[in-house]
Amino acid sequence: MKPREIVGLDEADRIHEQLGKIVEFHIPDSVVAFTSGSLPFGAAVRGDSDIDVNVILPAGTKPDDVLFHRLSGFIDDYRNLHDRHGMRLDHRYPGEYFTIDQADDAAAGRGIPVINGKPVLPLEVGDSYWNSSEDTWYLAWMGALAFSRYIAGRRDILAGLRRQAWATIVTLCLPDLGRRDFDAEDVMGRILDKDHPNGGFGVDPGYRRFAELEASHCRQALEDLSTRGVLVRQGEDNFFAEDNELLRWATELAARHQDGFPAASLLTVTSSLRLAI
């Protein structure tokens, strides 16, 4: 069997540069755009992988004909970019398009299922899960925000969203890390554990550069959670979870699911695009 060809780092850089220009041309008012998935982490396979693009639009963006026309032009060039580099366009999900308020909600944990008042990641997430309800998209966006590469728009906006999403993800890992002390390497191991029944982060162990590129963000999340009191530092680089603060976070998230996440207006854009290609 012929070995699968991995898209090299230099070519990946060119793809990101070209994609950023396409976003700036067709969607110049986008708040920020970024990639996620296999390409940023050195694991994209030519002929098999797609380019996972995420475009965050301003709050109040209307899902009208003007927006659809602009996104249609973008997707045409996005498809051509796949063709030029031998990538496989995902016709069901030709990019993700959501507003900055939706991004804020995703980073804060809107997509996390809350069962009996407790946040619980879904078991063995498969393709069918993402079509089970609109709120599941927020879970996908949370992972994309955390594990991302900037291509266009405001870097500072993405940096803030990424930091919040990483803190949320690390908090979700805490019950699995038990009562023992843990460090950033333990958290990264949990995120990359393909055999864990509670997945939900969209990261494949084959993402060869994931640990290299994301370790600093993981350490920052641990620092942030320590500052908030969710974690207690044990030594220079080790932590353990403070149960009362972790319970308070879970209670607040459950309450936000009840009345703190307003209905978002742009989900019809995403669903319609998935039907139109």
Backbone bond lengths (Angstrom), bond angles and torsions (degrees), N, CA, C in turn:
res aa  C-N    CA-C-N  psi(-1)  N-CA   C-N-CA  omega(-1)  CA-C   N-CA-C  phi
1 M - - - 1.465 - - 1.530 109.19 -
2 K 1.313 116.34 133.46 1.459 121.38 179.85 1.522 109.59 -67.25
3 P 1.344 117.86 131.28 1.462 119.44 -179.86 1.523 111.38 -63.96
4 R 1.305 115.48 147.06 1.453 120.29 179.92 1.529 109.53 -72.41
5 E 1.332 116.28 135.56 1.456 120.45 -178.58 1.520 110.14 -87.80
6 I 1.323 116.23 120.39 1.443 122.07 177.55 1.532 109.08 -85.36
7 V 1.321 117.06 134.23 1.458 121.40 176.33 1.529 108.00 -66.71
8 G 1.330 116.75 123.25 1.461 121.20 -176.21 1.521 112.86 -70.16
9 L 1.332 115.17 165.27 1.461 120.39 -175.77 1.516 112.06 -65.73
10 D 1.331 118.26 -39.22 1.464 120.54 179.59 1.529 110.62 -63.96
11 E 1.330 115.55 -42.81 1.465 118.76 178.70 1.530 110.76 -66.86
12 A 1.321 116.77 -38.64 1.466 120.12 177.16 1.522 110.33 -60.46
13 D 1.325 117.08 -39.66 1.467 120.09 177.08 1.523 110.80 -61.76
14 R 1.327 117.12 -41.28 1.470 120.44 179.16 1.525 110.91 -65.05
15 I 1.311 116.18 -40.87 1.465 120.14 178.92 1.527 109.85 -61.31
16 H 1.313 116.86 -45.02 1.459 119.85 179.46 1.524 111.32 -62.26
17 E 1.319 116.67 -41.78 1.465 120.16 179.21 1.531 110.80 -63.89
18 Q 1.327 116.47 -45.57 1.467 120.20 -179.74 1.523 111.14 -65.06
19 L 1.325 116.76 -40.21 1.459 120.45 -179.34 1.522 110.70 -65.90
20 G 1.328 116.90 -38.93 1.455 119.64 177.30 1.516 111.98 -60.13
21 K 1.324 117.20 -40.07 1.465 121.04 178.99 1.528 111.02 -66.61
22 I 1.328 116.93 -36.76 1.466 120.28 178.34 1.529 110.09 -64.62
23 V 1.338 116.31 -42.99 1.475 119.80 177.21 1.519 109.81 -60.65
24 E 1.333 117.64 -47.78 1.463 121.08 -176.79 1.527 111.65 -62.83
25 F 1.323 117.42 -32.01 1.462 120.64 -179.51 1.525 111.60 -74.91
26 H 1.322 117.00 -48.27 1.461 120.19 -173.17 1.532 113.17 -88.69
27 I 1.326 117.15 -30.48 1.472 120.31 -174.82 1.530 108.02 -131.27
28 P 1.333 117.67 63.39 1.464 120.02 -173.34 1.524 114.28 -65.31
29 D 1.332 117.48 -19.83 1.464 119.67 179.72 1.524 112.43 -91.79
30 S 1.325 118.21 7.80 1.460 119.62 178.12 1.524 109.32 -60.48
31 V 1.329 115.91 141.66 1.458 120.22 179.62 1.522 109.93 -68.52
32 V 1.326 116.32 -48.46 1.458 122.10 177.68 1.519 107.41 -162.44
33 A 1.321 116.10 153.22 1.465 121.52 175.75 1.524 108.54 -135.05
34 F 1.323 115.18 148.93 1.462 119.53 -175.62 1.518 109.13 -157.23
35 T 1.316 115.78 163.10 1.456 120.99 173.73 1.523 109.18 -106.49
36 S 1.318 114.79 162.41 1.460 122.59 175.59 1.529 106.55 -146.13
37 G 1.321 117.13 -173.87 1.454 119.61 178.10 1.514 113.10 80.13
38 S 1.327 116.25 -150.42 1.463 120.99 -168.42 1.528 114.14 -74.75
39 L 1.330 118.42 -32.85 1.468 119.75 -171.75 1.530 113.36 -62.26
40 P 1.321 120.67 -46.85 1.468 119.03 -178.84 1.529 114.16 -65.05
41 F 1.337 116.76 -18.45 1.462 119.73 -172.72 1.522 113.21 -111.02
42 G 1.324 116.33 21.26 1.458 119.96 172.20 1.499 115.38 70.03
43 A 1.351 117.01 30.50 1.469 119.45 -177.00 1.523 112.99 -129.54
44 A 1.326 117.97 11.03 1.467 120.15 -179.72 1.519 110.14 -73.30
45 V 1.330 116.37 132.30 1.464 122.60 -177.91 1.523 108.70 -105.71
46 R 1.317 116.35 123.75 1.458 120.26 -179.98 1.532 110.45 -61.40
47 G 1.324 115.02 133.30 1.458 120.74 179.97 1.509 114.01 86.46
48 D 1.335 117.06 -10.03 1.460 120.69 -177.05 1.524 112.28 -125.46
49 S 1.331 117.03 -43.68 1.464 121.40 -175.91 1.520 111.31 -84.85
50 D 1.339 114.85 152.83 1.453 119.86 172.84 1.522 108.82 -108.72
51 I 1.327 115.62 175.95 1.455 122.52 176.81 1.520 106.71 -101.62
52 D 1.315 117.09 108.95 1.462 121.27 -176.87 1.522 109.55 -83.04
53 V 1.335 116.30 102.45 1.450 120.56 -179.56 1.524 109.65 -104.42
54 N 1.323 115.81 144.22 1.457 123.36 178.18 1.521 107.55 -130.32
55 V 1.320 116.84 126.09 1.458 121.83 -179.19 1.523 108.26 -120.95
56 I 1.329 116.27 121.10 1.461 121.29 179.35 1.525 108.43 -98.55
57 L 1.314 115.41 124.61 1.458 122.96 -176.16 1.525 110.27 -100.94
58 P 1.333 117.06 160.50 1.473 119.38 -179.84 1.525 112.13 -62.13
59 A 1.330 115.97 153.85 1.464 121.03 174.00 1.520 109.16 -59.61
60 G 1.314 116.24 141.66 1.456 120.62 178.69 1.514 114.65 83.48
61 T 1.344 117.93 3.15 1.464 120.07 176.35 1.529 109.82 -58.66
62 K 1.319 116.09 133.22 1.460 120.85 -176.53 1.527 110.88 -95.90
63 P 1.323 117.47 135.89 1.472 120.40 177.50 1.524 110.80 -80.58
64 D 1.342 115.63 68.18 1.459 119.91 -176.06 1.525 110.44 -109.40
65 D 1.337 116.17 -177.79 1.460 120.93 -177.09 1.527 111.96 -62.34
66 V 1.320 116.99 -34.52 1.470 120.13 179.84 1.527 110.18 -61.90
67 L 1.325 115.93 -46.24 1.466 119.73 179.16 1.526 110.90 -63.60
68 F 1.330 116.54 -44.30 1.462 119.03 -179.86 1.526 111.09 -61.44
69 H 1.315 117.12 -38.09 1.465 120.50 179.34 1.525 110.20 -63.48
70 R 1.319 117.08 -44.09 1.467 120.52 179.97 1.530 111.11 -65.48
71 L 1.311 116.08 -43.23 1.463 119.00 -179.96 1.523 111.16 -68.46
72 S 1.326 116.78 -33.75 1.464 119.55 177.52 1.525 110.53 -62.97
73 G 1.335 116.80 -42.55 1.463 120.18 177.10 1.516 111.42 -63.69
74 F 1.324 116.26 -40.40 1.458 119.80 177.84 1.524 110.71 -61.90
75 I 1.325 116.55 -45.53 1.469 119.72 -176.29 1.526 111.00 -65.87
76 D 1.337 118.12 -33.26 1.468 120.06 175.83 1.536 110.51 -59.10
77 D 1.339 116.47 -46.58 1.462 119.55 179.61 1.528 111.16 -71.57
78 Y 1.307 115.86 -32.81 1.472 121.75 176.92 1.530 109.51 -63.61
79 R 1.338 117.26 -41.16 1.465 121.34 176.48 1.531 109.98 -63.66
80 N 1.338 117.01 -43.81 1.460 120.52 -179.82 1.528 111.42 -63.05
81 L 1.327 116.74 -35.02 1.463 120.21 177.63 1.527 110.15 -63.21
82 H 1.319 117.01 -40.54 1.471 120.38 174.93 1.526 110.57 -59.32
83 D 1.322 116.15 -45.46 1.466 120.28 -177.81 1.522 111.40 -62.19
84 R 1.330 117.36 -42.85 1.464 121.28 -177.01 1.522 111.65 -63.41
85 H 1.315 116.89 -30.44 1.464 119.77 -175.96 1.526 112.76 -108.48
86 G 1.324 117.05 11.77 1.456 119.85 176.60 1.510 114.06 67.33
87 M 1.326 116.68 28.45 1.457 121.25 178.82 1.532 109.28 -94.93
88 R 1.328 116.27 163.01 1.470 121.12 -177.20 1.526 109.71 -107.66
89 L 1.320 116.15 112.42 1.464 120.82 179.61 1.524 110.32 -66.37
90 D 1.323 116.60 134.14 1.459 121.51 173.79 1.526 107.44 -85.43
91 H 1.329 116.79 103.58 1.462 120.77 -175.37 1.518 112.67 -70.23
92 R 1.319 118.11 -23.97 1.467 119.42 178.29 1.515 111.49 -76.34
93 Y 1.327 116.67 -33.79 1.465 121.70 -176.08 1.531 108.94 -130.57
94 P 1.334 117.95 72.29 1.470 119.94 -178.73 1.523 111.38 -78.70
95 G 1.313 116.23 64.66 1.451 121.74 -177.20 1.513 111.92 94.50
96 E 1.322 115.16 163.11 1.462 122.17 177.34 1.524 108.40 -118.12
97 Y 1.329 116.89 134.50 1.457 122.53 -175.49 1.526 107.90 -133.49
98 F 1.324 116.36 113.41 1.455 119.36 -177.09 1.531 108.40 -148.53
99 T 1.331 116.56 167.17 1.451 120.83 -173.57 1.526 111.29 -92.77
100 I 1.331 115.24 166.20 1.455 120.22 -177.77 1.522 111.17 -63.37
101 D 1.346 118.07 -33.99 1.457 118.49 177.70 1.525 111.37 -69.52
102 Q 1.322 116.82 -35.08 1.462 119.73 174.16 1.531 110.72 -65.72
103 A 1.341 116.93 -37.89 1.462 120.64 177.90 1.522 110.63 -63.79
104 D 1.334 116.69 -42.30 1.465 119.98 177.21 1.529 110.74 -59.66
105 D 1.339 116.37 -44.80 1.465 120.26 179.38 1.523 111.53 -63.25
106 A 1.340 116.37 -40.81 1.472 119.97 -179.61 1.520 110.67 -63.26
107 A 1.331 116.74 -45.38 1.462 120.37 -179.19 1.518 111.51 -63.32
108 A 1.332 116.64 -30.16 1.465 121.07 -179.08 1.517 113.27 -82.99
109 G 1.352 117.65 -9.65 1.456 119.86 174.99 1.507 116.01 109.20
110 R 1.325 118.31 20.36 1.462 119.74 -179.09 1.524 112.56 -57.96
111 G 1.321 117.97 -35.53 1.456 120.04 -175.63 1.512 115.15 -81.67
112 I 1.328 117.59 -3.26 1.464 120.59 -178.46 1.527 109.21 -75.91
113 P 1.313 119.53 122.58 1.472 120.15 177.18 1.527 110.80 -61.50
114 V 1.315 116.44 135.49 1.461 121.91 175.40 1.523 107.97 -113.22
115 I 1.318 116.64 114.93 1.461 123.22 -176.08 1.526 108.99 -118.47
116 N 1.330 115.25 123.55 1.474 120.89 -176.93 1.521 111.61 52.61
117 G 1.327 114.53 39.51 1.454 119.98 176.50 1.507 115.46 80.66
118 K 1.341 117.84 4.55 1.454 120.48 -177.48 1.533 110.60 -122.66
119 P 1.342 117.18 137.08 1.467 119.90 174.97 1.523 110.32 -69.33
120 V 1.315 116.38 126.73 1.463 121.40 -178.39 1.521 108.45 -138.14
121 L 1.324 116.71 122.97 1.459 119.01 176.48 1.522 110.10 -68.12
122 P 1.324 117.52 145.68 1.471 120.08 -178.79 1.521 111.67 -65.92
123 L 1.328 115.52 151.71 1.452 121.33 179.47 1.517 110.84 -81.50
124 E 1.335 116.98 130.25 1.466 123.11 170.36 1.528 111.23 44.75
125 V 1.326 115.04 65.45 1.457 120.76 -177.88 1.525 110.46 -61.96
126 G 1.336 116.35 127.28 1.458 122.31 175.58 1.515 110.53 -120.52
127 D 1.344 116.72 -178.56 1.458 120.45 -177.07 1.524 112.55 -58.30
128 S 1.327 116.88 -36.58 1.461 119.54 -176.24 1.528 112.15 -66.71
129 Y 1.330 117.03 -25.09 1.462 119.95 -177.29 1.527 111.40 -60.92
130 W 1.339 116.43 -40.82 1.462 119.88 -173.18 1.518 112.55 -69.40
131 N 1.310 117.93 -14.49 1.462 121.40 177.39 1.524 112.36 -103.23
132 S 1.327 117.28 7.92 1.460 119.72 -174.64 1.523 111.94 -79.36
133 S 1.337 117.98 -27.60 1.462 121.63 175.31 1.519 108.26 -163.63
134 E 1.339 115.93 160.13 1.457 119.04 -179.43 1.527 111.97 -65.37
135 D 1.325 117.78 -33.00 1.456 119.50 -177.37 1.528 112.97 -66.24
136 T 1.328 117.35 -20.02 1.466 117.65 177.88 1.525 111.37 -64.14
137 W 1.334 117.31 -24.85 1.458 119.19 179.48 1.520 111.03 -62.97
138 Y 1.343 116.11 -30.87 1.458 118.71 179.53 1.527 111.45 -63.38
139 L 1.312 116.97 -33.31 1.462 119.92 178.14 1.528 109.88 -66.37
140 A 1.325 116.58 -41.19 1.462 120.19 176.95 1.525 110.54 -64.45
141 W 1.329 116.90 -41.90 1.464 120.02 -179.92 1.519 111.70 -65.59
142 M 1.339 117.80 -34.13 1.457 120.28 178.54 1.531 110.27 -60.32
143 G 1.336 117.39 -47.88 1.452 120.73 178.28 1.511 112.33 -64.68
144 A 1.338 116.41 -39.48 1.464 119.65 179.75 1.522 110.91 -64.64
145 L 1.330 116.99 -40.73 1.468 120.29 178.62 1.523 111.33 -62.90
146 A 1.321 116.65 -43.88 1.466 119.95 -178.04 1.518 111.23 -67.10
147 F 1.329 116.92 -45.58 1.464 121.97 -172.12 1.525 108.09 -106.56
148 S 1.305 116.84 77.76 1.460 121.23 -166.79 1.522 111.92 -134.10
149 R 1.340 113.54 166.09 1.464 120.67 170.95 1.521 108.19 -134.78
150 Y 1.309 116.31 125.36 1.460 123.62 -178.41 1.525 111.01 -63.96
151 I 1.354 116.39 141.14 1.472 119.65 172.60 1.525 113.11 -131.58
152 A 1.337 119.11 -26.26 1.468 119.98 -178.05 1.523 109.35 -162.82
153 G 1.352 115.26 159.93 1.457 119.82 176.69 1.515 112.36 89.52
154 R 1.315 116.11 -151.20 1.470 122.13 -172.83 1.532 111.24 -92.45
155 R 1.305 114.76 112.67 1.464 120.47 179.63 1.528 111.69 -61.76
156 D 1.337 116.76 -36.69 1.459 119.19 -176.25 1.519 111.66 -65.71
157 I 1.337 116.62 -34.80 1.465 120.19 177.81 1.525 110.08 -64.07
158 L 1.326 116.64 -47.19 1.461 119.36 179.14 1.521 110.92 -63.62
159 A 1.327 117.41 -38.46 1.463 120.06 -179.65 1.524 110.79 -60.93
160 G 1.338 117.47 -41.91 1.457 120.24 179.31 1.507 112.71 -67.66
161 L 1.336 116.60 -43.28 1.463 120.54 178.52 1.526 110.56 -64.69
162 R 1.309 115.67 -40.05 1.460 120.29 -178.61 1.528 110.29 -64.48
163 R 1.314 115.79 -41.33 1.469 119.94 -179.60 1.527 110.85 -64.12
164 Q 1.346 116.88 -42.74 1.457 120.02 179.03 1.524 111.15 -66.53
165 A 1.330 116.99 -42.41 1.462 120.12 -179.18 1.525 111.07 -64.18
166 W 1.326 116.52 -39.98 1.466 119.72 178.55 1.532 110.68 -62.77
167 A 1.337 117.38 -41.99 1.461 120.36 179.42 1.523 110.50 -62.96
168 T 1.331 116.91 -39.86 1.461 120.53 178.16 1.522 110.74 -63.74
169 I 1.317 116.63 -44.49 1.464 120.79 -179.15 1.525 111.22 -63.85
170 V 1.326 117.38 -43.77 1.461 119.47 179.07 1.527 110.42 -62.77
171 T 1.331 117.27 -39.94 1.465 120.31 177.62 1.520 111.01 -60.09
172 L 1.323 116.83 -39.30 1.460 120.70 178.13 1.525 112.20 -65.65
173 C 1.322 116.54 -26.34 1.469 120.52 179.63 1.519 112.78 -77.98
174 L 1.316 117.56 -19.89 1.466 120.64 -169.66 1.526 114.17 -58.52
175 P 1.342 120.32 -43.46 1.470 117.68 179.46 1.526 113.38 -59.62
176 D 1.332 117.88 -28.61 1.462 120.95 -179.35 1.525 112.71 -80.51
177 L 1.323 116.84 -14.92 1.457 119.61 -178.27 1.523 112.13 -87.83
178 G 1.347 117.02 -5.92 1.452 121.66 171.89 1.520 112.71 70.38
179 R 1.310 115.29 -166.11 1.455 121.62 -176.93 1.527 112.46 -85.99
180 R 1.304 118.04 -8.53 1.458 119.60 -177.78 1.533 110.24 -75.49
181 D 1.321 115.04 161.83 1.461 119.25 172.77 1.528 109.13 -66.41
182 F 1.311 116.09 149.25 1.469 119.84 178.07 1.521 108.48 -144.38
183 D 1.338 114.30 164.36 1.455 120.01 178.67 1.527 109.23 -132.08
184 A 1.327 116.07 -173.44 1.463 120.63 -176.97 1.522 111.91 -60.42
185 E 1.331 116.74 -35.76 1.466 119.67 179.79 1.527 111.42 -63.61
186 D 1.322 117.14 -37.38 1.461 120.66 177.26 1.531 110.92 -65.20
187 V 1.317 116.49 -41.52 1.470 120.33 179.35 1.521 109.98 -64.56
188 M 1.333 117.49 -44.55 1.465 120.67 178.97 1.523 110.41 -61.21
189 G 1.332 116.67 -38.15 1.458 120.11 177.75 1.509 112.01 -62.71
190 R 1.344 116.95 -39.93 1.472 120.11 177.75 1.524 110.91 -64.94
191 I 1.315 117.70 -43.03 1.465 120.77 -178.95 1.525 111.24 -63.73
192 L 1.320 116.70 -35.39 1.461 121.76 -176.94 1.527 113.24 -91.35
193 D 1.317 118.43 3.25 1.463 121.43 -176.53 1.528 110.12 -75.47
194 K 1.320 116.34 99.23 1.462 120.58 -176.61 1.523 112.50 -69.23
195 D 1.314 117.64 -20.27 1.470 121.20 -177.22 1.527 112.84 -93.66
196 H 1.318 117.32 -3.15 1.456 118.93 -179.61 1.529 109.62 -70.55
197 P 1.334 118.82 132.26 1.470 119.76 -177.57 1.523 113.35 -64.07
198 N 1.335 117.78 -28.77 1.463 121.12 176.33 1.517 109.12 -98.40
199 G 1.312 115.13 93.16 1.463 119.16 178.60 1.507 110.15 -85.51
200 G 1.314 116.22 -113.79 1.452 120.37 170.31 1.503 116.93 93.17
201 F 1.349 118.87 -2.55 1.457 119.58 -176.33 1.530 113.16 -106.63
202 G 1.305 118.55 -10.01 1.455 121.40 174.78 1.516 114.87 71.28
203 V 1.320 117.77 22.67 1.461 121.40 -178.91 1.517 109.38 -108.81
204 D 1.322 116.18 132.90 1.451 121.49 180.00 1.530 109.12 -100.97
205 P 1.338 118.53 138.95 1.469 119.54 176.74 1.523 113.05 -57.76
206 G 1.328 117.28 -19.13 1.457 120.53 178.40 1.517 114.35 -77.89
207 Y 1.330 117.84 -3.08 1.463 120.92 175.97 1.523 108.05 -71.76
208 R 1.324 115.50 91.01 1.457 121.33 -166.22 1.526 113.94 -62.61
209 R 1.334 117.79 -31.44 1.458 120.51 -176.59 1.527 112.17 -100.76
210 F 1.333 116.99 9.00 1.461 119.17 -174.46 1.529 111.53 -60.45
211 A 1.329 117.01 -52.58 1.464 119.64 -177.36 1.521 111.19 -61.55
212 E 1.321 116.44 -40.75 1.466 120.79 -179.29 1.534 111.44 -61.31
213 L 1.341 116.38 -44.69 1.458 120.63 -173.45 1.528 113.60 -85.43
214 E 1.319 117.25 -24.06 1.466 119.77 -172.84 1.523 114.66 -105.43
215 A 1.331 118.34 -9.30 1.466 120.26 -175.87 1.521 112.21 -58.08
216 S 1.329 117.57 -39.86 1.468 119.72 -178.58 1.524 111.17 -66.21
217 H 1.334 117.25 -34.60 1.468 120.52 178.28 1.526 110.50 -69.99
218 C 1.315 116.09 -35.73 1.461 119.90 176.83 1.530 110.02 -64.70
219 R 1.317 116.71 -44.66 1.466 119.68 179.31 1.532 111.15 -63.35
220 Q 1.336 116.62 -38.29 1.461 119.58 177.86 1.521 110.88 -64.11
221 A 1.330 117.05 -39.61 1.470 120.54 178.17 1.522 110.76 -62.80
222 L 1.305 117.24 -40.14 1.459 120.20 177.43 1.529 110.79 -63.19
223 E 1.317 116.56 -41.12 1.459 120.36 177.00 1.528 110.74 -63.29
224 D 1.334 116.47 -44.38 1.467 120.28 -179.68 1.523 111.17 -61.72
225 L 1.319 116.84 -43.83 1.457 120.40 -179.51 1.526 111.55 -69.05
226 S 1.318 116.47 -30.05 1.460 119.72 174.77 1.524 110.29 -67.76
227 T 1.323 116.49 -41.88 1.460 120.78 177.82 1.526 111.63 -61.88
228 R 1.330 116.27 -37.71 1.460 120.94 179.62 1.525 112.91 -76.20
229 G 1.319 117.58 -11.73 1.453 121.00 -179.27 1.510 114.96 90.58
230 V 1.331 117.73 0.15 1.465 120.91 177.85 1.523 109.86 -70.50
231 L 1.332 116.74 -33.65 1.460 122.26 177.34 1.521 109.86 -115.97
232 V 1.314 114.74 151.01 1.461 121.85 173.81 1.522 107.31 -115.77
233 R 1.318 114.91 128.35 1.466 118.96 179.80 1.531 110.82 -72.23
234 Q 1.333 114.44 136.24 1.461 121.58 178.65 1.520 106.21 -128.29
235 G 1.315 116.55 92.46 1.445 118.96 -172.40 1.513 109.97 86.21
236 E 1.334 115.78 -170.78 1.457 119.74 -173.90 1.518 113.02 -71.00
237 D 1.329 117.43 -43.48 1.462 120.71 -172.73 1.525 113.59 -122.02
238 N 1.313 118.64 5.03 1.458 121.40 -177.30 1.529 110.69 -108.47
239 F 1.341 114.22 152.27 1.455 120.58 -176.53 1.523 109.37 -140.91
240 F 1.323 115.94 162.41 1.458 120.32 163.49 1.518 108.32 -140.40
241 A 1.328 115.36 155.69 1.460 121.10 -174.41 1.520 110.51 -77.92
242 E 1.327 115.10 139.55 1.459 122.04 174.34 1.528 107.08 -92.87
243 D 1.312 116.88 108.52 1.460 121.54 -168.94 1.526 113.19 -57.92
244 N 1.318 117.98 -41.92 1.462 119.85 -177.58 1.526 111.63 -64.99
245 E 1.339 116.68 -40.36 1.464 119.99 178.85 1.522 110.82 -70.46
246 L 1.316 117.54 -36.63 1.457 120.76 176.96 1.526 110.26 -64.61
247 L 1.328 117.15 -40.14 1.463 121.18 176.68 1.523 111.02 -64.68
248 R 1.335 116.73 -39.15 1.467 119.84 178.95 1.528 110.68 -63.92
249 W 1.335 116.44 -41.71 1.471 119.94 177.47 1.528 110.45 -60.64
250 A 1.330 116.59 -45.25 1.462 120.59 -179.59 1.528 110.88 -63.49
251 T 1.319 117.09 -39.69 1.463 121.14 179.66 1.526 110.79 -65.98
252 E 1.327 116.81 -42.30 1.463 120.33 179.08 1.528 111.61 -65.67
253 L 1.333 116.61 -38.75 1.457 119.33 178.50 1.528 110.18 -65.84
254 A 1.323 116.92 -42.27 1.465 120.25 177.72 1.524 110.66 -60.71
255 A 1.333 117.07 -39.71 1.461 120.79 179.13 1.529 110.77 -66.17
256 R 1.327 116.79 -38.77 1.471 119.32 178.22 1.522 111.02 -65.55
257 H 1.314 117.28 -33.29 1.461 119.63 175.72 1.521 110.76 -64.74
258 Q 1.332 116.71 -29.55 1.464 120.14 -179.40 1.524 111.70 -74.44
259 D 1.337 116.76 -46.45 1.468 117.02 -173.63 1.531 113.81 -147.72
260 G 1.324 118.30 7.04 1.453 119.66 -174.50 1.508 115.69 -104.89
261 F 1.318 118.26 -5.70 1.460 121.23 178.18 1.522 108.33 -111.04
262 P 1.322 118.48 100.60 1.467 119.43 -179.25 1.519 111.07 -67.66
263 A 1.323 115.58 154.80 1.461 120.43 178.65 1.526 109.17 -61.79
264 A 1.315 117.17 131.47 1.461 121.52 -179.62 1.518 110.08 -88.44
265 S 1.335 115.99 148.88 1.456 120.07 -170.73 1.519 114.65 -95.75
266 L 1.341 117.75 -12.66 1.462 119.03 -169.01 1.522 113.97 -104.06
267 L 1.314 118.77 3.59 1.457 119.92 -176.61 1.515 112.07 -61.03
268 T 1.338 117.22 -28.17 1.465 119.28 179.22 1.515 111.40 -63.32
269 V 1.328 117.23 -30.21 1.464 119.37 176.88 1.512 110.82 -61.85
270 T 1.321 116.43 -48.59 1.462 120.69 -178.92 1.513 110.67 -62.29
271 S 1.331 117.79 -47.67 1.455 119.91 -177.06 1.522 111.27 -65.65
272 S 1.337 116.94 -38.07 1.454 118.96 -179.14 1.525 111.19 -68.18
273 L 1.325 116.42 -40.03 1.459 118.72 178.15 1.509 111.28 -61.24
274 R 1.323 116.89 -36.06 1.450 119.63 -178.87 1.520 111.93 -69.31
275 L 1.293 116.96 -18.19 1.459 120.43 177.85 1.521 112.57 -96.61
276 A 1.342 116.37 -14.47 1.464 119.34 -168.97 1.508 114.78 -92.96
277 I 1.321 118.18 -16.53 1.472 119.80 -172.94 1.524 110.62 -88.31
